[in-house]
Amino acid sequence: MFSTYEWTLILEYLTLGAAIAMEIGFVMVMRQRARAGEAIHLVLVYQLALMLCCTVTLAVGPWSLFHLLWLLPACVVGSFLAFALFSVPFLGTVLRALGMSWAKMFLLGIDATVIGGTPGSRL
């Protein structure tokens, strides 16, 4: 029927499909909560941005799609580390501005409050 290589390829694309479905669900839930008036934390924006970057990079690159199995949880940890770097003077300003620009892209058309951004700022 299928060789081992073909089964591996099928499982890789199923992993990619599951990652894409999870990220689309993440965006939908974030937008739904923002419409309901909940404040969105900048860490959630970083989690989604890092997950999308990893997924796109692996989808178009030569690497195995099975790397998504460890990269997506690592993106969650990485987003908290990025948030911890906000206290560093220049780097914190750059990371905050980058996160707010991602938040504007993910929450396009929604007047949302983002926690962790510049105090008093809205999208």
One Martini backbone bead per residue (centre of mass of N, CA, C, O) as a GRO file, in nm:
protein
  123
    1MET     BB    1   0.079   0.048  -0.032
    2PHE     BB    2   0.255   0.221   0.178
    3SER     BB    3   0.525   0.373   0.256
    4THR     BB    4   0.708   0.514   0.495
    5TYR     BB    5   0.743   0.786   0.352
    6GLU     BB    6   0.440   0.837   0.293
    7TRP     BB    7   0.345   0.834   0.587
    8THR     BB    8   0.521   1.068   0.678
    9LEU     BB    9   0.404   1.277   0.484
   10ILE     BB   10   0.114   1.261   0.584
   11LEU     BB   11   0.178   1.339   0.883
   12GLU     BB   12   0.298   1.613   0.821
   13TYR     BB   13   0.038   1.738   0.690
   14LEU     BB   14  -0.139   1.694   0.939
   15THR     BB   15   0.027   1.876   1.123
   16LEU     BB   16  -0.008   2.132   0.956
   17GLY     BB   17  -0.319   2.139   0.966
   18ALA     BB   18  -0.340   2.156   1.276
   19ALA     BB   19  -0.182   2.421   1.307
   20ILE     BB   20  -0.366   2.597   1.130
   21ALA     BB   21  -0.629   2.545   1.287
   22MET     BB   22  -0.524   2.658   1.558
   23GLU     BB   23  -0.458   2.949   1.453
   24ILE     BB   24  -0.739   3.023   1.354
   25GLY     BB   25  -0.874   2.981   1.630
   26PHE     BB   26  -0.705   3.190   1.779
   27VAL     BB   27  -0.801   3.435   1.616
   28MET     BB   28  -1.107   3.404   1.663
   29VAL     BB   29  -1.100   3.425   1.974
   30MET     BB   30  -0.957   3.696   1.994
   31ARG     BB   31  -1.172   3.858   1.836
   32GLN     BB   32  -1.416   3.783   2.010
   33ARG     BB   33  -1.307   3.906   2.275
   34ALA     BB   34  -1.268   4.193   2.166
   35ARG     BB   35  -1.569   4.241   2.092
   36ALA     BB   36  -1.663   4.187   2.403
   37GLY     BB   37  -1.429   4.375   2.569
   38GLU     BB   38  -1.176   4.235   2.604
   39ALA     BB   39  -0.860   4.217   2.701
   40ILE     BB   40  -0.550   4.200   2.534
   41HIS     BB   41  -0.263   4.040   2.558
   42LEU     BB   42   0.059   4.058   2.436
   43VAL     BB   43   0.130   3.757   2.467
   44LEU     BB   44  -0.084   3.650   2.267
   45VAL     BB   45   0.033   3.792   2.023
   46TYR     BB   46   0.310   3.656   2.033
   47GLN     BB   47   0.217   3.366   2.007
   48LEU     BB   48   0.085   3.394   1.729
   49ALA     BB   49   0.325   3.511   1.572
   50LEU     BB   50   0.524   3.279   1.623
   51MET     BB   51   0.351   3.052   1.507
   52LEU     BB   52   0.324   3.167   1.221
   53CYS     BB   53   0.626   3.183   1.155
   54CYS     BB   54   0.690   2.882   1.192
   55THR     BB   55   0.485   2.765   0.991
   56VAL     BB   56   0.578   2.914   0.736
   57THR     BB   57   0.874   2.827   0.741
   58LEU     BB   58   0.816   2.517   0.727
   59ALA     BB   59   0.633   2.514   0.470
   60VAL     BB   60   0.873   2.651   0.275
   61GLY     BB   61   1.084   2.473   0.377
   62PRO     BB   62   1.317   2.190   0.425
   63TRP     BB   63   1.178   2.103   0.672
   64SER     BB   64   1.026   1.933   0.902
   65LEU     BB   65   0.693   1.928   1.021
   66PHE     BB   66   0.756   1.797   1.308
   67HIS     BB   67   0.869   2.063   1.444
   68LEU     BB   68   0.588   2.169   1.543
   69LEU     BB   69   0.571   1.994   1.808
   70TRP     BB   70   0.799   2.197   1.949
   71LEU     BB   71   0.756   2.495   1.849
   72LEU     BB   72   0.478   2.578   1.961
   73PRO     BB   73   0.549   2.555   2.265
   74ALA     BB   74   0.799   2.747   2.239
   75CYS     BB   75   0.631   3.002   2.172
   76VAL     BB   76   0.507   3.036   2.448
   77VAL     BB   77   0.771   3.075   2.601
   78GLY     BB   78   0.884   3.307   2.419
   79SER     BB   79   0.662   3.517   2.491
   80PHE     BB   80   0.743   3.545   2.791
   81LEU     BB   81   1.033   3.635   2.734
   82ALA     BB   82   0.958   3.889   2.575
   83PHE     BB   83   0.800   4.020   2.811
   84ALA     BB   84   1.050   4.029   3.007
   85LEU     BB   85   1.207   4.243   2.804
   86PHE     BB   86   1.048   4.519   2.859
   87SER     BB   87   1.257   4.641   3.080
   88VAL     BB   88   1.436   4.695   2.856
   89PRO     BB   89   1.478   4.982   2.725
   90PHE     BB   90   1.504   4.951   2.402
   91LEU     BB   91   1.390   4.662   2.357
   92GLY     BB   92   1.108   4.713   2.481
   93THR     BB   93   1.014   4.921   2.273
   94VAL     BB   94   1.038   4.740   2.022
   95LEU     BB   95   0.857   4.504   2.120
   96ARG     BB   96   0.603   4.673   2.170
   97ALA     BB   97   0.571   4.782   1.881
   98LEU     BB   98   0.555   4.506   1.741
   99GLY     BB   99   0.310   4.399   1.901
  100MET     BB  100   0.114   4.629   1.818
  101SER     BB  101   0.126   4.572   1.513
  102TRP     BB  102   0.016   4.285   1.534
  103ALA     BB  103  -0.249   4.359   1.675
  104LYS     BB  104  -0.356   4.529   1.438
  105MET     BB  105  -0.369   4.289   1.240
  106PHE     BB  106  -0.545   4.081   1.410
  107LEU     BB  107  -0.751   4.345   1.501
  108LEU     BB  108  -0.894   4.435   1.255
  109GLY     BB  109  -1.162   4.661   1.320
  110ILE     BB  110  -1.097   4.666   1.634
  111ASP     BB  111  -1.165   4.821   1.946
  112ALA     BB  112  -0.897   4.745   2.139
  113THR     BB  113  -0.747   4.625   2.432
  114VAL     BB  114  -0.398   4.633   2.525
  115ILE     BB  115  -0.204   4.454   2.729
  116GLY     BB  116   0.138   4.582   2.758
  117GLY     BB  117   0.147   4.833   2.639
  118THR     BB  118   0.108   5.140   2.608
  119PRO     BB  119  -0.008   5.351   2.815
  120GLY     BB  120  -0.335   5.429   2.695
  121SER     BB  121  -0.359   5.244   2.454
  122ARG     BB  122  -0.514   5.197   2.136
  123LEU     BB  123  -0.622   5.059   1.825
   0.00000   0.00000   0.00000
